[in-house]
Amino acid sequence: MLAIRLQRVGHKGHAMYRLIVQEAQRQPTSGRVIAFVGSYDPHTKDSKVQVEIAQKYLDTGAQPSPRVVKLLKTAGVKLPDWVEKASTTKSKAIRNTEKLRKNQPKE
């Protein structure tokens, strides 16, 4: 299975990322890169995506990571129906609310 993910490049304190297509199971993090799809600079929020190449790999079944889904959507790539969309809410459910300080009995 192929995956489209971000690969960190750049020096310490100034990260930049490449959008790459990579084998998801065999070499998950540092393996052989099949294709370079684009780049992303988180400091300037600038992303460059080669739309035709990304579309080709999405059509053949490459699964993008959640951040890559957002980048591809802003670049104008038509995502297939099976791609999991990134959630828009960032709130998490609070577990064990009875343990919170504000819910403890007063002394």
Secondary structure as UniProt FT lines:
FT   STRAND          2..11
FT   TURN            12..13
FT   STRAND          14..23
FT   TURN            24..26
FT   TURN            28..30
FT   STRAND          33..41
FT   TURN            42..45
FT   STRAND          46..49
FT   HELIX           51..59
FT   TURN            60..61
FT   STRAND          63..64
FT   HELIX           66..75
FT   TURN            81..82
FT   HELIX           97..99
FT   HELIX           101..103
//
